[in-house]
Amino acid sequence: MKGRWHERIDTAQLETILDEHFHTISRWFGAKDGANETNAMDDVLTAFQIDSGNDTWGTALCIIGSGDTPVDTGMTYFHLNRVLFVDNERSSPYKLRIAWGDSYAAGIAAGQYSEHMALPGNDNNDFMIRLPRIATGTKVFIACWVGNNTGTLDFFIGIHEYQI
C-alpha cells in the first residue's frame, strides 16, 4: 500500500468508507474444527490457540482462511478489528504479530503485518486491533512472543466487512 490513501479515493468514497466503518456490522469467530488455510474460522465458541516460542516468535496460525471472507454476500473488504482473550498461560506481556497474504512469511516480507502488545487477564481482555482494510479472500495469520518461556494464548476474533 504505497501512497497516501486519501489521494487514491474521492470524497464520496471516503464518506462511504467512514460511514461503513462506524456503522458496519461486527462478526465474532472462533477456530473451525479441522481448520486449514482455506477455512480457519467459524461461528463457534471454540477459541483459537497460539503458542509463543521460547523468548521468540512462535509458529504462526492462520485465523482467517482464503475461503472465510466474505462472510456476507457482496462484501469486498474486511479488517480484523478486535481480539477477545479467554485464557493465557503466562501473566507477562505478549507481543502479537498479525500478517496477511499468501502466507505468514509472505506477509512479513511484503510489510503486510502489524504488531501489538497485550497483557491478558488485566482488564485488557477485549483488545482493539488496528489494521487496514484487506481484500476478501486474503489469509490472515497471527503469532505471539512472550519472554523467557513458551506460553499459550486463547482468543476469539471480531471482524468488520465493507462493500467498497
N, C-alpha and C positions, 0 to 999 in steps of 0.2 A: 504494500500500500504506500506508494510514493506520492508525493504532492499533498497539498492540504485538501482535506475532504470538502471544505466549503467552496473550493474552486471547481469541484467536479460535479456539483449539483446546483440546480437553480433554487430560488427562494421558495417556490411552491413545493418542490420535492423536500426541501428542508423542513418546512412546516408540517408536511405529512409525516416525515420520519420522526420528528419530535413528538407530534401528537400520538403516533403509534407507540412510541417508546413509553410515554407516560400513561397511555390508556390501553395498552395491549393486555392480552390475557397471559397470565403466568401458568406454566405447567410444571409439575414436580415429578421426578422419576427416580427409580431405584435400578438395581442391577438385574438385567434379564437373566433368567435361568438358561444356562448354556450360551452365555454372551460371547460374541465374537466381534470382529471389526466391521461387520455389516449391520448387526443388530446387537447393541450393547445395553440399551436402556429399555425400561418397560414401566408401565403404570402399576408398580408393585411396591410393597413395603419391605423389600429386601435391600439392605444397604450395599453400596459399593464398598470395597475394602482395598486400600493400598498399603504397602509396607515400605518403610524407609530402608535404605542401605545403612551400613554401619558408618555413620558420620559422612554419608554421601547420598546422592540421589538413588532412590530405589527404582525398581522396574516400573516403567510406565504402564498404565492401564487405559484401554480405550473405554471412554464413558459415553460417547455419542458416536454410533457407527454410521457408515455411509448410507444405510437404509433407514435410519431413525428419524431423519427430518426430510421433508416437512411432516410435522405431526398433524397439522390442519391443512387441508387441501387449499392450494393457491398461494401458500406462503413461499417466499423465495430466499429469505434470510432469517437467521436466528442469532441469538447470543446467550451464552451461559451467564446468568446474572446472579445466582445465589447458590450457596452450598450450606446444607444443614448437617453439622457434625453430630453423630449419635453415639459414638464410642471412640476412645483413643487409649492406646496402650501406655503412652508416656505423658507426663504432666508438663514437659518442657515445650517450648515453641516448635511448631512445624513450619517448614518452608514448603510452599506448594508451587509447582510449575505446571502450567496448563498450555499445551501446544496443539495446534490444529493443522491438518494437511493430510497427505497420503500416509504418513507415519509420524511417530513422535520425533524421530531423528530428522525427518524432512522438515517438520515444523520448526525445530530448533535451528537447522541450517538456514532456513528462509527468514529467520527472525520473527516467525509467527508464533510467539509464545508470550506469556505474561506470568510474572511471579508474584506471590502473595505470602504474607506471614500470618499465621493463625496460632492462637493459644486456646485450643478446645477445652471446654469444661469451665471456663472462667467468664460466664455470661457472654461468651462470644461464639455461641453455637450456631446461630443463623448468620452467615457470613456473606457479605456482598462481594461479587467478583466484577472487575472491570475488564471487559473485552470488547473488541469491535464487533460490528455485525459480520456474520460469516455466512457464506452461501450454503443453502441447504444441500445435503448430501456430503458435506465435508466432515471428516472424522475429527474427534476431539479426544485428547489424551491427557492424563494427569499423573504426576509423580510427586513424591514428597521426600523430605530430608529432615531428620531430627538428629540433633547432635549426640555423639558419644555412644550410640547404640542403634539397633533397629527399632522400629515401632510402627504398629498398625494404626490406621485411621479409617473409621467407618463413616459414611456420609450419603446423603441424597443430593440431587441436583435440581435446580429450577432453571427453566429457560423461557425466553420471550421469542416469538416469531413475528416476522414482518412480511408484508406483501411486496414492498419495494426496498 
